[in-house]
Amino acid sequence: MILLLCLALFVGTVSADPSPQIAERALAIEQQVIDWRHDFHRHPELGNREFRTAGIVAEHLKTLGYEVRTGVAHTGVVGVLRGGKSGPVIALRADMDALPVTEKTGLPYASTATAQWAGETVGVMHACGHDAHVAMLMGAATLFAELRDELPGTVVLIFQPAEEGVPPGETGGAYQMVQEGVLENPAPEAIIGLHVAPDPSGHITYTPGAALASSDPLTITVRGEGVHGASPWLGVDPIVAAAQIVMGLQTVVSRQTDLVTSPAVITIGSIHGGNRGNVIPDEVVMRGTIRTLDPEVRTQIHQHIRRTVSAIASSAGAEAEVHIDTEEGYPVTVNDDALTAEMVAVLKQRFGEDRVYTYPPVTGAEDFSFFAERIPGFYFYLGIAPPGLDKVPANHSPRFVIDDAAMRTGVAALVELAYAYLEKRSR
């Protein structure tokens, strides 16, 4: 029996198909991946401040023999592993930052960290699962290093800061990583991203085509003429004009956008104007977000917003300035058709068709879109809902939790996809 087991392990190490090894190796390092995640979860860091996380990642990659770049887009880490066989280059990305959320999970490794954000002291929590993303890609890094001699090409591992946004007045995230050459020397031909989701544990979902919405910050400044609240006819009330604009913006989606082509959302989340009940102010400032799932619809909605806001303000005798920050915003995250079909076929073969299925587009946004704008991208989800929960907390909830057992599937999926991509093109 021992002889047969040893023979099986030996045959596995020289087989042309590494899939059995990948599943076994992912299981072998499962506890290490869990330990990494728990550590990152206990010590979360906000965007552009992921110093501790980046240090742990960089040291791990160096130990495995990767070529390592640090300080990319402030705190990003890039690891390059050149396989023992010549072939193409593929990139895999994990985001590292946490959120300004005070944790309420009660876990033994729960975060008690605080930090400064926008001038306030806030709790910090990995409420979106980026701790798992980092741990799983570190696990994948281990497996790639173990398979280096058989690896038919090069893998580029991108550990990205500030996916959740940068501190006010700063730059960063995927956009800055691209600007600093993360997709050059070596130049990946495709990129893969994974995100955890509150779906059945270990299940994999994906969205063909437009997977996540564009996200554009919107600021509208309405200027009137301040007067006493008892005599509004003596001035121009920007508060009433602002209220009409909020309602008018809803018609941009419901009456001016072809919703058969693509969904869209315009939300105003902040309104500031005045400081007394009996004083009409000169100015009201509103802030919101625009979400679309089609680049053309995105452009059209921007035009319609400007036209609608200007007309409503003018009808009230006020003036309005519209600022849509496309530089700070994110484009639509689009899964490349050919790459998606190829990667989904691999996932279904390795994990079973009953565990791999489509997911509807979401109006959340991801700066993975900046990578996928440059090269074909495939972005998929890993279910991490702990079994037995009556209600699974959503991402960004202070009660967000992860089933650690799902992560070995995530590690294996990342390695399987990258290996299959390289092997197909190295022949």
C-alpha positions in Angstrom: 0.0 0.0 0.0 2.8 2.4 0.9 4.6 1.5 -2.3 1.5 2.2 -4.4 1.0 5.6 -2.7 4.6 6.6 -3.3 4.3 5.5 -6.9 1.2 7.5 -7.3 2.8 10.6 -5.9 5.9 10.1 -8.1 3.7 9.7 -11.2 1.8 12.9 -10.2 5.0 15.0 -10.1 6.0 14.1 -13.7 2.5 14.0 -15.3 1.9 16.3 -18.2 -1.5 17.2 -16.5 -0.8 19.0 -13.2 -4.4 19.1 -12.2 -4.3 16.3 -9.6 -1.2 17.8 -8.1 -2.8 21.3 -7.9 -5.8 20.1 -6.0 -3.6 18.1 -3.6 -1.1 20.9 -3.1 -3.9 23.4 -2.5 -5.2 21.1 0.2 -1.7 20.7 1.7 -1.2 24.4 2.2 -4.8 25.1 3.2 -3.9 25.9 6.9 -1.1 28.2 5.9 -3.6 30.2 3.6 -6.1 30.3 6.5 -3.5 31.5 8.9 -2.4 34.3 6.5 -6.0 35.4 6.1 -6.7 35.5 9.8 -3.5 37.5 10.3 -4.4 40.0 7.6 -7.9 40.2 9.0 -6.7 41.1 12.4 -4.4 43.7 11.0 -6.3 45.5 8.2 -5.0 48.6 6.4 -6.7 51.2 4.4 -5.9 52.2 0.8 -2.3 53.4 0.1 -1.4 52.4 3.7 -1.0 48.6 3.2 2.6 48.7 4.5 2.5 45.6 6.8 0.5 43.6 4.3 2.8 44.5 1.4 5.8 43.6 3.5 4.5 40.1 4.3 3.6 39.5 0.6 7.0 40.7 -0.7 8.9 38.6 1.8 6.9 35.5 0.9 7.5 36.0 -2.9 11.2 36.6 -2.4 11.5 33.4 -0.3 9.9 31.5 -3.2 12.4 32.9 -5.7 10.2 35.5 -7.5 11.5 38.7 -9.0 9.8 41.2 -6.8 9.0 44.9 -7.2 7.7 46.9 -4.3 6.3 50.4 -3.8 4.3 50.2 -7.0 1.4 52.8 -6.8 2.6 53.5 -3.2 2.3 50.1 -1.6 1.7 47.6 -4.4 3.8 44.5 -4.9 4.5 42.7 -8.1 6.0 39.2 -8.3 7.3 37.6 -11.5 8.0 33.9 -11.8 9.5 32.6 -15.1 8.6 28.9 -15.7 11.0 26.2 -16.7 9.5 26.1 -20.1 9.2 29.0 -22.5 5.7 30.3 -23.2 3.4 33.3 -22.8 2.8 35.6 -19.8 -0.4 35.8 -17.7 -1.2 38.1 -14.7 -3.2 37.4 -11.6 -4.4 40.2 -9.3 -5.4 40.4 -5.7 -6.4 43.7 -3.9 -5.1 44.3 -0.5 -6.9 47.2 1.2 -9.6 47.2 3.9 -12.5 49.5 4.5 -13.3 52.2 7.1 -15.8 49.9 8.9 -15.9 49.0 12.5 -16.1 45.2 12.8 -19.0 43.5 14.5 -18.4 39.8 13.8 -17.2 38.8 17.3 -14.6 36.5 15.6 -11.5 35.6 17.7 -9.3 37.3 15.1 -11.6 40.3 14.6 -10.0 43.6 13.9 -9.8 46.3 16.6 -7.7 48.6 14.3 -8.5 52.2 13.8 -7.1 54.8 11.3 -7.6 58.3 10.0 -9.9 58.7 7.0 -11.0 62.1 5.7 -10.0 63.7 8.9 -11.9 61.3 11.2 -10.8 58.4 13.3 -12.5 55.3 11.9 -12.6 51.5 12.6 -10.9 49.4 9.9 -12.1 46.0 8.7 -11.6 43.6 5.9 -15.3 43.8 5.2 -15.0 42.9 1.5 -12.8 39.9 1.7 -9.5 41.4 0.4 -7.7 39.5 3.2 -8.8 36.3 1.5 -7.8 37.6 -1.9 -4.2 38.2 -0.7 -4.0 34.9 1.2 -5.2 32.9 -1.8 -2.9 34.6 -4.3 0.0 34.0 -1.8 -1.1 30.3 -1.8 -1.2 30.3 -5.6 2.3 31.8 -5.6 3.5 28.8 -3.5 2.0 26.3 -5.9 3.5 28.1 -9.0 6.9 28.0 -7.4 6.5 24.2 -6.7 5.4 23.7 -10.3 8.1 26.0 -11.7 10.0 23.3 -13.7 6.8 22.3 -15.5 5.4 25.8 -15.8 5.1 26.6 -19.6 5.5 30.4 -19.4 5.6 33.3 -16.9 3.2 34.4 -14.2 2.9 37.9 -12.9 1.3 38.3 -9.5 -0.2 41.7 -8.8 -1.0 42.7 -5.2 -2.9 45.9 -5.6 -3.5 48.7 -3.1 -6.5 51.0 -2.8 -9.1 49.2 -4.8 -11.7 50.6 -2.4 -10.6 54.1 -3.2 -7.7 56.4 -2.2 -7.6 58.9 0.6 -8.8 62.4 -0.4 -6.2 64.2 -2.4 -4.2 61.1 -3.3 -3.8 58.9 -6.3 -3.4 55.1 -6.5 -5.1 51.8 -7.3 -5.1 49.9 -10.5 -5.0 53.0 -12.7 -1.7 54.1 -11.1 -0.3 50.6 -11.3 -1.0 50.6 -15.0 0.6 54.0 -15.4 3.7 52.8 -13.6 4.1 49.9 -16.0 2.7 46.9 -14.2 1.6 45.4 -17.5 5.0 45.8 -19.0 8.4 44.0 -18.8 7.1 41.3 -18.9 3.9 42.1 -20.7 1.0 39.8 -19.7 -1.3 38.8 -22.5 -4.3 38.3 -20.2 -5.2 38.9 -16.6 -7.4 37.1 -14.0 -9.1 38.5 -11.0 -11.0 36.7 -8.2 -13.5 38.2 -5.7 -15.2 36.5 -2.8 -19.0 36.7 -2.6 -21.7 35.7 -0.1 -22.7 32.7 -2.3 -22.6 28.9 -1.5 -19.2 28.1 -0.2 -16.8 26.8 -2.8 -19.1 27.6 -5.8 -17.7 29.7 -8.6 -19.8 32.3 -10.6 -19.0 34.6 -13.5 -20.6 37.1 -15.8 -20.0 37.1 -19.5 -19.3 40.6 -21.0 -20.1 43.6 -18.8 -19.7 42.2 -15.3 -19.5 45.3 -13.1 -20.6 48.9 -13.7 -18.6 52.0 -14.4 -18.6 54.3 -11.4 -18.4 58.1 -11.9 -18.4 60.5 -8.9 -21.0 63.3 -9.5 -20.9 66.8 -7.9 -23.6 69.3 -8.6 -23.3 72.9 -7.3 -26.5 74.9 -7.4 -26.1 78.7 -7.0 -28.9 81.0 -6.1 -29.3 84.2 -4.1 -29.6 83.9 -0.4 -32.3 85.8 1.5 -34.5 85.6 4.6 -36.5 82.5 4.7 -39.6 84.5 5.3 -39.3 86.3 2.0 -38.1 83.8 -0.6 -39.4 85.9 -3.5 -36.6 88.4 -2.9 -33.9 85.9 -3.8 -33.4 82.6 -5.7 -33.7 79.5 -3.5 -31.0 76.9 -4.5 -32.5 74.3 -2.0 -35.8 74.1 -3.9 -33.9 74.0 -7.2 -31.7 71.2 -5.8 -34.7 69.2 -4.8 -36.2 69.5 -8.3 -32.8 68.4 -9.7 -32.7 65.3 -7.6 -36.2 64.3 -8.8 -35.3 65.3 -12.4 -32.2 63.1 -12.4 -34.4 60.0 -11.9 -36.0 60.7 -15.3 -32.5 60.5 -16.9 -32.6 56.8 -16.1 -36.4 56.1 -16.3 -37.2 58.2 -19.4 -34.0 59.1 -21.3 -32.0 55.8 -21.1 -32.7 52.6 -23.1 -32.9 50.2 -20.2 -33.3 47.3 -22.6 -29.7 48.0 -23.7 -28.2 48.4 -20.3 -29.2 49.1 -16.7 -28.1 52.4 -15.1 -28.3 54.1 -11.7 -28.0 57.7 -10.6 -27.8 58.2 -6.8 -27.5 61.4 -4.9 -26.0 60.5 -1.5 -25.1 63.9 0.0 -26.8 67.3 0.0 -25.3 70.3 1.9 -26.7 73.8 1.9 -27.4 76.4 4.6 -27.2 76.2 8.4 -30.4 77.8 9.7 -34.0 77.1 9.1 -34.9 80.7 8.4 -32.1 81.6 6.0 -32.0 80.7 2.4 -28.4 80.0 1.4 -26.5 81.1 -1.7 -25.4 77.6 -2.6 -26.2 73.9 -2.4 -23.7 71.2 -3.1 -24.9 67.6 -4.0 -22.7 64.6 -4.4 -23.6 61.2 -5.9 -22.6 58.4 -8.1 -23.4 57.3 -11.7 -23.4 53.6 -12.5 -23.7 52.1 -16.0 -22.9 48.8 -17.7 -22.3 50.0 -21.2 -19.6 52.6 -22.3 -21.9 54.3 -24.8 -24.7 54.5 -22.3 -22.2 56.0 -19.9 -21.4 58.8 -22.3 -25.1 59.4 -23.1 -26.1 59.6 -19.4 -23.3 62.1 -18.7 -24.8 64.3 -21.5 -28.3 63.9 -20.2 -27.4 64.8 -16.7 -25.7 68.0 -17.8 -28.7 69.0 -19.9 -31.3 68.1 -17.2 -29.5 69.9 -14.4 -28.9 73.0 -16.4 -32.5 73.3 -17.6 -34.0 72.8 -14.1 -31.7 75.3 -12.5 -32.4 77.8 -15.2 -36.2 77.4 -14.8 -35.8 78.3 -11.1 -33.6 81.3 -11.9 -30.5 79.6 -10.5 -27.3 78.4 -12.0 -25.8 74.9 -11.7 -22.4 73.5 -12.3 -22.0 69.7 -13.0 -18.7 67.9 -12.4 -18.5 64.3 -13.4 -15.0 63.0 -12.4 -14.2 60.4 -15.0 -10.6 60.4 -14.0 -11.4 59.3 -10.4 -14.2 57.0 -11.7 -13.9 53.4 -12.9 -14.8 52.2 -16.4 -17.1 49.2 -17.0 -15.4 45.9 -16.0 -15.8 43.7 -19.1 -15.0 40.0 -19.2 -13.4 39.3 -22.6 -15.6 36.9 -24.5 -13.0 34.5 -25.8 -11.0 34.4 -22.6 -14.1 33.9 -20.5 -15.3 31.0 -22.6 -11.9 29.4 -22.3 -11.5 29.9 -18.6 -15.1 28.8 -17.8 -14.5 25.5 -19.7 -11.4 24.9 -17.5 -13.4 25.7 -14.3 -16.3 23.4 -15.2 -13.9 20.6 -16.1 -12.0 20.9 -12.8 -14.8 21.7 -10.4 -18.0 20.4 -12.0 -20.7 22.1 -13.9 -23.0 22.2 -10.8 -20.4 24.4 -9.0 -19.7 26.8 -11.9 -22.5 29.0 -13.2 -23.3 32.5 -14.4 -24.1 35.4 -12.2 -26.1 38.5 -13.3 -24.2 41.8 -13.8 -23.9 44.0 -10.7 -23.9 47.8 -10.4 -21.0 47.7 -8.0 -17.7 48.8 -9.6 -14.1 47.5 -9.7 -10.9 49.1 -10.7 -9.8 45.7 -12.2 -11.5 47.4 -15.2 -8.3 49.4 -15.8 -6.4 46.2 -16.3 -9.1 44.7 -18.5 -9.2 47.8 -20.6 -5.5 47.1 -21.6 -5.5 43.3 -22.0 -8.2 40.6 -22.0 -9.5 40.0 -18.5 -11.5 37.4 -16.7 -13.1 38.3 -13.4 -15.0 35.7 -11.4 -16.4 35.1 -7.9 -15.8 32.5 -5.2 -18.7 31.7 -2.9 -17.6 32.0 0.8 -20.9 31.9 2.7 -20.4 29.8 5.9 -22.9 26.9 5.9 -25.8 27.1 8.3 -26.3 30.9 8.4 -30.0 32.0 8.1 -28.8 35.3 6.6 -25.5 35.8 4.9 -24.0 39.3 5.5 -23.1 41.1 2.3 -19.8 42.5 1.3 -19.0 45.8 3.2 -21.2 44.7 6.1 -19.5 45.0 9.6 -20.7 41.4 10.0 -19.2 40.1 6.8 -17.7 36.6 7.4 -15.9 34.0 5.3 -15.9 30.2 5.3 -12.2 29.4 5.3 -12.8 26.1 3.7 -13.7 27.8 0.4 -10.2 29.3 0.0 -8.5 26.0 -1.1 -10.9 26.1 -4.1 -9.9 29.7 -4.8 -6.2 28.8 -4.7 -6.7 25.8 -7.0 -8.8 27.8 -9.4 -6.2 30.5 -9.8 -3.5 28.0 -10.5 -5.6 25.8 -12.8 -6.7 28.8 -14.9 -3.2 30.3 -15.3 -1.6 26.9 -16.0 -4.3 26.0 -18.6 -3.9 29.4 -20.3 -0.1 29.1 -20.5 -0.1 25.4 -21.6 -2.6 26.0 -24.4 -0.4 28.8 -26.0 3.0 27.2 -25.4 2.4 24.2 -27.7 
